[in-house]
Amino acid sequence: MSRYGGYAGVVDRRLEEGITTTANILGGATNEKIKARIEDKIEESGKRIVIMVDDVDRLDEEEIFRLFKLIKVIADFKGVTYIVAFDDKAVAEALSKRFPQSQEDGNAGQEFIEKIIQIPLHLPLIERESLSDMLLQGIQGVVDINKIEISQDEVNRFRGIFDEYLAPRIKTPRMVKRYLNSLNFTVPLVANEVNITDFLVVEGVRLLQSNIYLRLRDNKALLTGTLFHIWLQSDSDDKKKRDLIDKIVGANNYDIKEIIIELFPDIKKAYKRHTSGYSRRELTKEKRVSSEDYFNRYFMYDLSPQDVADSAILEAIAKDTAPEIAEELERLFSEKRQKLVIRKLETYRKSARNPIEFARTLMQVFDSISDTKVSMFENTPMDSFVDLMRNVLNEASDKLVGYQLMVNECNNIILLTYIIREAILGSEPTKREPILSPKELDQFKQTALAKIRTEAQRGILHKTGNISHFLYSYWAEFGSKEETNAYLVKKLDSLEKILAFLTPQLGVWTGGNGSHRGNFNRETYNYVNKVVDPESLYQVAITEDPTLIEVDEYPDLEHDERNGIGKVGNENTDEFKQILAKQFVYIHQRVQAENKVDSSTDK
């Protein structure tokens, strides 16, 4: 046969060209002679030649037709058998398009096949149970190879979705193979960075309905529940969600729709189904596809530049010393992903070997945390960071030691204020589980008082734009007003310094036009009066600017949106300072007048 090896390489071209070329190879012999010689060689070998042709139905219409024409021409070689594997319906349909007018009943393709295939063998359908077993064994292999741990609850959740909605759609070994091949490629890319149950299901949707899968990918806000503010949702919002899901899924895809409902609790709630009380924090902790933080991973098979790997967080927490942990966290933090890192630290905080050491580490990176509010509905990264520190400290076996250590080692007066505030508020008697007992709280207050006095010697405790001015009230509460009054009267020796002290006391509110300062009102005045005698400030103010004595009406700072003087960021403008000074003087004069009336009445 070696003499005729060229034959195999030429018959795949046009049949006529192949036969001509073969004839040339064989010295100009006729077709009949070529065939006879080949048959003689086959017979001399004492063997049969079996030619396997698989996946015919994957060819296009023209390729299918040419293949069957070729088989028809050369299939009658003695000693040669062709085994052709294909989906007869798909191939018949493709061939029928070559003979559109040949048969009125539309079976031209099938009849063409019957003329060529002499012994059709129809393989029996594989039982659904066998396919499921094959698939589940393959999934188990993928999980084992990638060393993924799955709880029994997660196994049960997967089997619930798989048995009911996925398995009935996976009907052939080929589909099983495609699914497992996909998992073998994709799971290593996201192992331990997603919820494996959700990932297996989402990959199943991709296999069965790739168009729906792509529409899911493009509707993150809807599926994760961030399209509507959860506290503003109504029945009409639920109907909008159901309508959007119907558009994504389309008709005749009930099972895929049920999978979506099972994967996304917010969608499940819109269909009035029981949601097992999942919170956003729990969904994030479990790395579910319904979590805003993890959704993209299921469709990217990688982490976006704004994402942070869970493994990186765990590796950072597992470091031996606070400086090492702090160095890793500094590397992870950036302006865009601070809140994400904080949420993940909250998720894994119990993995820390020593809560107090972990809290000390967090204190070291506090200066890099942003206090910028993105919207009126969201906390700042600093707010979330403080919550994290409190939760970490509350894990310590000796909470008093932990809070005292934080106070003594803190070098940032903003963070110091937060630490003291959290200890005081968290130890109120009304709390179900107070952080500190009354006796421990008294000890803590003395530690805080000593620290505040030390910081006061280093410089003023108030700065525009932060909460450190509360340290004065803690100082007066834990010590005495006489002490804070003496300190502030000495420090606030000019109108400029007085206004710099009063400005942080003003509230901040956020609206459509941004953030604005509130008015200096009677409530603010009473707060100031707890730490310093307003009369002392008043005398400095009118001595420096005598025109302030003549203030006879209260200027509005908070509602002056037309001029925008009260907008946050304008605190250093002359207009802002002038209005604040007048507000303070006006309120003080009214209080003084009221006190005189009360004194006269008493007499």
C-alpha positions in Angstrom: 0.0 0.0 0.0 3.0 2.3 0.5 3.1 2.9 -3.3 -0.4 4.4 -3.2 -0.1 6.5 -0.1 -0.6 9.6 -2.1 -4.1 8.6 -2.8 -5.3 9.6 0.7 -3.9 13.1 0.3 -5.6 13.9 -2.9 -9.1 12.6 -2.7 -10.1 15.3 -0.2 -10.0 17.8 -3.1 -12.5 17.8 -5.9 -13.2 14.1 -6.6 -12.3 14.5 -10.3 -8.9 16.1 -9.4 -8.2 13.4 -6.9 -8.9 10.5 -9.3 -6.8 12.2 -12.0 -3.9 12.8 -9.6 -4.1 9.2 -8.4 -4.1 7.9 -11.9 -1.0 9.9 -12.6 0.7 8.5 -9.5 -0.1 5.0 -10.8 1.3 5.6 -14.2 -1.8 6.7 -16.0 -3.9 3.7 -15.1 -7.6 3.8 -15.4 -10.0 4.1 -12.5 -10.9 0.5 -12.7 -7.3 -0.7 -12.7 -6.5 1.6 -9.8 -9.4 0.1 -7.8 -8.4 -3.4 -8.8 -4.8 -3.0 -7.7 -5.9 -1.5 -4.3 -8.3 -4.3 -3.7 -5.6 -6.9 -4.6 -3.2 -5.3 -2.1 -5.9 -5.3 0.6 -6.7 -9.0 -0.1 -2.9 -9.9 0.0 -2.6 -8.2 3.4 -5.2 -10.6 4.9 -6.8 -7.7 6.9 -9.8 -5.6 6.6 -9.6 -1.8 6.7 -12.1 0.0 8.9 -12.5 3.7 8.4 -14.1 5.7 11.3 -15.7 9.0 10.5 -17.1 10.8 13.6 -18.8 14.1 14.3 -20.2 14.4 10.8 -23.1 16.5 12.0 -20.6 19.2 13.1 -19.7 19.9 9.4 -21.5 22.5 7.4 -24.0 21.6 4.7 -21.4 21.7 1.8 -18.9 19.6 3.7 -21.5 17.0 4.7 -22.6 16.7 1.1 -19.0 16.3 -0.3 -18.2 13.7 2.4 -21.2 11.5 1.5 -20.5 11.9 -2.2 -16.9 10.7 -1.6 -18.0 7.8 0.5 -20.5 6.8 -2.2 -17.8 6.7 -4.8 -15.2 4.8 -2.9 -17.1 2.8 -0.3 -17.4 -0.3 -2.4 -13.8 -1.3 -2.1 -13.6 -4.9 -1.1 -12.3 -5.4 2.4 -13.1 -1.8 3.4 -15.8 -0.8 5.9 -16.9 2.7 6.8 -18.3 3.4 10.2 -20.0 6.9 10.1 -21.2 8.4 13.3 -23.7 11.3 13.2 -27.0 12.7 14.2 -29.2 11.4 11.4 -31.8 14.2 11.8 -29.2 17.0 11.6 -27.4 15.4 8.6 -30.7 14.6 6.8 -31.7 18.2 7.2 -28.4 19.5 5.8 -28.6 17.2 2.8 -32.3 18.0 2.1 -31.2 21.6 1.4 -29.1 20.2 -1.5 -32.3 18.8 -3.0 -35.0 21.3 -2.3 -37.2 20.3 -5.2 -36.6 16.6 -5.3 -39.1 15.4 -2.8 -42.4 16.9 -1.8 -42.5 15.2 1.6 -39.1 16.8 2.6 -37.3 13.5 3.1 -34.8 13.8 0.3 -31.9 14.0 2.8 -32.9 10.9 4.6 -33.4 9.0 1.4 -29.9 10.1 0.3 -28.5 8.7 3.5 -30.3 5.4 3.1 -28.8 4.9 -0.3 -25.3 5.2 1.2 -25.6 3.7 4.7 -26.2 0.0 4.3 -26.6 -1.0 7.9 -28.0 1.8 10.1 -27.4 1.2 13.8 -29.4 3.5 16.1 -27.8 3.8 19.5 -30.2 3.6 22.5 -30.6 6.7 24.6 -28.6 6.7 27.8 -30.7 6.7 30.9 -30.9 10.1 32.7 -29.7 8.5 35.9 -26.5 7.2 34.2 -25.8 10.6 32.7 -26.3 12.3 36.1 -24.0 9.8 37.8 -21.4 10.4 35.1 -21.7 14.2 35.5 -21.6 14.1 39.3 -18.5 11.9 39.4 -16.8 14.3 37.0 -17.7 17.3 39.2 -16.4 15.5 42.2 -13.1 15.0 40.4 -12.9 18.7 39.5 -13.5 19.6 43.2 -11.0 17.1 44.5 -8.2 18.2 42.1 -8.7 21.8 43.0 -8.8 21.0 46.8 -12.1 22.8 47.2 -14.0 22.2 50.5 -17.8 22.1 50.3 -20.1 21.9 53.3 -22.9 19.4 53.3 -25.4 22.3 53.2 -23.8 23.5 49.9 -23.8 20.0 48.5 -27.6 19.8 49.3 -28.2 23.2 47.7 -26.4 22.2 44.5 -28.2 18.9 44.3 -31.5 20.6 44.7 -30.9 22.9 41.7 -29.0 20.3 39.7 -31.6 17.5 40.0 -34.6 19.7 39.4 -33.4 22.0 36.7 -30.0 21.2 35.2 -29.9 17.4 34.9 -33.1 17.1 32.8 -31.5 19.4 30.2 -28.2 17.5 29.9 -29.3 14.6 27.7 -26.2 13.3 26.0 -22.7 12.2 26.9 -21.4 14.9 24.6 -23.1 17.6 26.8 -21.7 16.0 29.9 -18.2 16.1 28.3 -18.6 19.7 27.3 -19.7 20.7 30.8 -16.9 18.9 32.5 -14.3 20.2 30.0 -15.6 23.7 30.8 -15.3 23.1 34.6 -11.8 21.6 34.2 -10.7 24.8 32.5 -12.6 27.5 34.5 -12.7 26.2 38.1 -8.9 26.5 38.6 -9.1 30.1 37.6 -11.5 31.0 40.4 -11.1 28.2 43.0 -11.7 29.5 46.5 -12.5 32.9 45.2 -16.2 32.1 44.5 -19.0 30.0 45.9 -18.4 26.7 44.1 -22.1 25.7 44.2 -23.1 29.0 42.5 -20.3 28.7 40.0 -21.2 25.2 39.0 -24.8 26.3 38.4 -23.8 29.5 36.5 -21.6 27.4 34.3 -24.5 25.0 33.7 -26.6 28.0 32.5 -23.7 29.0 30.1 -23.7 25.5 28.7 -27.5 25.3 28.2 -28.4 28.8 27.3 -25.4 31.0 26.4 -27.6 33.9 25.3 -29.3 34.0 28.7 -25.9 33.7 30.5 -24.7 36.8 28.6 -27.8 38.7 29.6 -27.3 37.8 33.2 -23.8 39.1 33.0 -25.1 42.4 31.8 -27.7 42.9 34.6 -25.6 42.9 37.7 -27.5 45.8 39.4 -30.8 44.0 38.9 -29.6 40.6 40.1 -27.6 41.8 43.1 -30.4 44.1 44.4 -28.6 47.4 43.8 -30.9 48.6 41.0 -33.4 49.8 43.6 -32.5 51.1 47.1 -33.7 48.3 49.3 -35.3 50.5 51.9 -37.4 52.2 49.2 -38.6 49.1 47.4 -42.3 48.5 46.9 -44.6 46.1 45.2 -44.3 48.1 42.0 -40.5 47.6 42.1 -41.0 43.9 42.5 -43.2 43.8 39.4 -40.5 45.7 37.5 -38.0 43.1 38.5 -40.2 40.3 37.4 -40.8 41.9 34.1 -37.0 42.4 33.6 -36.3 38.8 34.5 -39.0 37.7 31.9 -37.2 39.7 29.3 -33.8 38.1 30.2 -35.1 34.6 30.2 -37.6 34.7 27.4 -40.3 32.2 26.7 -40.1 28.4 27.2 -37.2 28.6 29.7 -39.1 27.9 33.0 -36.2 25.9 34.4 -33.6 28.6 33.7 -35.9 31.1 35.3 -36.2 29.0 38.4 -32.4 28.7 38.6 -32.1 32.5 38.6 -34.7 32.7 41.4 -32.8 30.2 43.4 -29.4 32.0 42.9 -30.5 35.5 43.6 -32.4 36.2 46.9 -33.4 39.7 45.8 -35.1 38.2 42.8 -36.6 35.4 44.9 -38.1 38.0 47.1 -39.7 39.8 44.1 -41.5 36.6 43.3 -42.8 36.4 46.9 -40.7 33.3 47.7 -39.2 32.5 51.0 -35.6 33.7 51.1 -34.3 32.0 54.3 -33.3 35.4 55.8 -30.1 35.9 53.8 -28.4 39.3 54.5 -26.1 41.1 52.2 -23.3 40.5 54.7 -23.9 36.7 54.6 -24.0 36.6 50.9 -20.7 38.4 50.8 -19.2 36.1 53.4 -20.3 33.0 51.3 -18.9 34.6 48.1 -22.3 34.2 46.4 -23.0 35.3 42.9 -25.7 37.5 44.3 -23.2 39.5 46.2 -22.2 42.8 44.5 -18.6 42.2 45.5 -18.4 38.7 43.9 -20.8 38.9 40.9 -18.2 39.8 38.3 -15.9 36.9 39.2 -18.5 34.4 37.9 -18.4 35.9 34.4 -14.7 37.1 34.1 -13.0 34.0 35.5 -10.5 36.5 37.0 -10.3 39.5 39.3 -10.8 42.9 37.9 -8.2 45.6 38.7 -10.7 47.0 41.3 -11.2 43.6 43.0 -9.2 42.1 45.8 -8.6 38.3 46.1 -9.9 36.7 49.3 -6.7 34.7 49.4 -4.7 38.0 49.6 -6.8 39.2 52.6 -6.3 35.8 54.4 -2.5 35.9 53.7 -2.3 39.4 55.1 -4.2 38.5 58.3 -2.0 35.4 58.8 1.2 37.4 59.1 3.0 37.1 62.4 3.5 40.7 63.4 1.5 43.9 63.2 4.0 45.8 61.0 4.0 42.9 58.5 0.1 42.8 58.4 0.1 46.6 58.1 2.5 46.5 55.2 0.3 44.0 53.3 -2.9 46.0 54.0 -1.3 49.3 52.8 -0.5 47.5 49.6 -4.1 46.3 49.2 -5.7 49.7 50.0 -6.3 52.2 47.3 -8.9 55.0 47.0 -11.2 52.9 44.7 -11.3 49.7 46.7 -11.0 50.8 50.3 -14.5 49.9 51.2 -14.1 46.5 49.4 -11.0 45.7 51.4 -12.7 46.8 54.6 -15.8 44.5 53.9 -13.5 41.6 53.3 -11.5 42.3 56.5 -14.9 42.3 58.3 -15.7 38.9 56.7 -12.4 37.3 57.7 -11.6 39.2 61.0 -12.2 36.1 63.1 -9.3 34.5 61.2 -6.9 36.8 63.0 -4.7 35.0 65.5 -4.8 37.8 68.1 -7.7 40.3 68.0 -5.7 43.0 69.9 -2.7 42.7 67.6 -5.0 42.9 64.6 -6.6 46.0 66.0 -3.1 47.5 66.5 -2.4 46.7 62.9 -5.6 48.5 61.7 -4.6 51.5 63.7 -1.3 51.7 61.8 -3.1 52.0 58.4 -5.9 54.4 59.6 -4.2 57.5 58.1 -4.7 56.1 54.6 -8.5 55.7 55.0 -10.7 58.1 53.2 -13.4 60.1 55.0 -15.1 61.2 51.7 -18.8 60.6 51.4 -19.8 59.4 48.0 -23.6 59.8 48.5 -26.0 60.7 51.3 -27.1 57.1 51.5 -23.6 55.6 52.1 -21.1 55.5 54.9 -17.6 56.7 54.3 -14.8 54.2 54.2 -13.7 55.7 57.6 -17.1 54.9 59.1 -16.8 51.3 57.9 -13.2 51.1 59.1 -14.2 52.2 62.6 -17.0 49.6 62.8 -14.4 47.0 61.8 -12.0 48.1 64.5 -14.8 48.0 67.1 -15.8 44.5 66.1 -12.2 43.3 66.2 -11.6 44.7 69.7 -14.9 43.2 70.9 -13.5 39.8 70.0 -10.7 40.2 72.6 -10.9 38.1 75.7 -10.1 41.2 77.8 -11.8 44.1 76.1 -10.7 46.7 78.7 -7.0 45.9 78.0 -7.7 46.1 74.3 -9.4 49.5 74.4 -6.9 51.0 76.8 -4.0 49.8 74.6 -5.6 51.4 71.6 -6.1 54.7 73.4 -2.5 54.7 74.8 -0.9 53.9 71.4 -3.1 56.0 69.2 -1.3 58.9 67.6 -4.2 60.2 65.5 -6.7 62.4 67.3 -9.5 61.5 64.9 -9.1 57.8 65.5 -8.7 58.5 69.2 -12.1 60.2 69.2 -13.7 57.2 67.5 -12.1 54.7 69.9 -13.4 56.6 73.0 -16.8 57.1 71.4 -17.2 53.4 70.6 -16.2 52.3 74.1 -18.6 54.8 75.7 -21.6 54.2 73.5 -21.0 50.4 73.5 -20.9 50.3 77.3 -24.3 52.0 77.9 -26.4 50.1 80.4 -29.2 49.8 77.8 -27.0 47.6 75.6 -27.8 43.9 75.7 -24.1 43.1 76.0 -22.2 46.2 77.2 -18.6 46.2 76.0 -17.3 47.3 79.5 -18.8 46.9 82.9 -19.4 50.1 85.0 -16.2 49.5 86.9 -14.2 48.8 83.7 -15.8 51.9 82.1 -14.5 54.1 85.0 -11.0 52.7 84.5 -11.2 53.3 80.8 -12.4 56.9 81.3 -9.3 57.7 83.4 -7.1 56.2 80.7 -8.8 58.3 78.0 -8.6 61.4 80.2 -4.9 61.1 80.6 -4.5 60.6 76.8 -6.6 63.6 76.0 -4.6 65.8 78.3 -1.4 64.6 76.7 -2.7 65.3 73.2 -3.9 68.8 74.3 -0.4 69.7 75.3 0.7 68.9 71.8 -1.8 71.2 70.1 -5.4 72.1 69.7 -7.9 69.1 69.5 -10.3 70.6 67.0 -9.9 70.7 63.2 -12.4 71.6 60.5 -13.9 68.6 58.9 -13.5 65.9 61.6 -15.0 64.8 64.9 -12.0 65.4 67.1 -13.7 68.4 68.8 -15.7 65.8 70.8 -12.5 65.2 72.8 -13.3 68.5 74.6 -16.6 67.1 75.8 -15.0 63.8 76.9 -12.3 65.9 78.7 -15.0 67.9 80.5 -17.0 64.8 81.3 -14.2 62.6 82.6 -12.4 65.6 84.2 -14.0 69.0 84.6 -15.3 71.9 82.7 -13.0 74.2 84.6 -10.1 72.4 83.1 -11.3 72.6 79.5 -12.4 76.2 80.0 -9.0 77.3 81.2 -7.4 75.5 78.2 -9.7 76.9 75.6 -9.8 80.5 76.9 -6.0 80.5 76.7 -6.0 79.0 73.2 -8.9 80.9 71.7 -7.4 84.4 72.0 -8.6 85.8 68.6 -11.8 85.9 66.6 -10.2 83.8 63.9 -9.3 81.0 66.4 -12.8 81.2 67.9 -14.4 80.7 64.5 -12.0 77.8 63.8 -13.2 76.2 67.1 -17.0 76.8 66.3 -16.9 75.6 62.7 -16.5 71.8 63.5 -19.4 72.1 65.9 -21.8 72.8 63.0 -23.7 69.9 61.6 -23.4 68.7 58.0 -26.3 67.7 55.8 -26.2 66.4 52.2 -28.7 67.2 49.5 -29.0 67.4 45.8 -26.5 70.3 45.7 -23.9 68.6 47.8 -22.9 68.9 51.4 -23.8 72.0 53.5 -23.0 73.2 57.0 -25.9 73.7 59.4 -26.6 76.8 61.4 -25.0 77.7 64.7 -28.1 77.4 66.8 -29.1 77.2 70.4 -28.3 73.5 70.6 -24.8 74.1 69.3 -24.4 76.9 71.7 -25.4 74.7 74.7 -22.8 72.1 73.5 -20.1 74.7 73.4 -21.2 75.9 76.9 -20.3 72.4 78.3 -16.6 72.9 77.6 -16.0 76.7 77.6 -17.7 79.8 78.9 -19.3 81.5 75.9 -19.0 84.9 77.5 -15.2 84.6 77.3 -15.4 84.0 73.6 -18.0 86.8 73.1 -15.7 89.3 74.8 -12.8 88.4 72.5 -15.1 88.6 69.4 -16.6 92.0 70.1 -13.3 93.5 71.2 -11.8 92.5 67.9 -14.9 93.5 65.8 -17.1 96.0 67.7 -19.7 96.0 64.9 -20.8 92.5 66.0 -22.5 94.2 69.1 -25.0 95.7 66.7 -26.2 92.4 65.3 -30.0 92.6 65.5 -31.1 89.7 63.3 -30.1 86.1 62.8 -28.4 85.4 59.4 -29.3 82.1 57.8 -26.3 80.0 56.7 -27.9 76.6 56.3 -30.6 77.5 53.8 -28.7 80.1 51.8 -28.5 77.7 48.8 -28.7 80.6 46.3 -25.3 82.0 47.3 -23.9 78.7 48.5 -21.9 80.2 51.3 -22.7 77.3 53.7 -21.4 74.7 51.3 -18.8 72.4 52.7 -15.4 73.7 51.5 -16.3 77.4 52.0 -15.5 77.5 55.7 -12.4 79.6 55.2 -14.2 82.3 53.1 -14.8 85.7 54.7 -18.5 85.5 54.0 -18.8 82.2 55.9 -16.8 83.5 58.8 -18.8 86.7 59.0 -22.2 84.8 59.1 -20.9 82.4 61.7 -19.6 85.2 63.9 -22.9 87.0 63.7 -24.8 83.8 64.5 -22.7 83.2 67.6 -23.1 86.7 68.9 -26.8 86.8 68.2 -27.4 83.6 70.1 -25.2 84.6 73.0 -27.0 88.0 73.3 -30.4 86.3 73.3 -29.2 83.8 76.0 -27.9 86.6 78.1 -31.2 88.5 77.8 -33.1 85.4 78.8 -30.9 84.9 81.8 -31.5 88.5 82.9 -35.3 88.0 82.6 -35.1 84.7 84.6 -32.9 86.4 87.2 -35.4 89.3 87.6 -38.3 86.8 87.8 -36.6 84.9 90.6 -36.1 88.1 92.5 
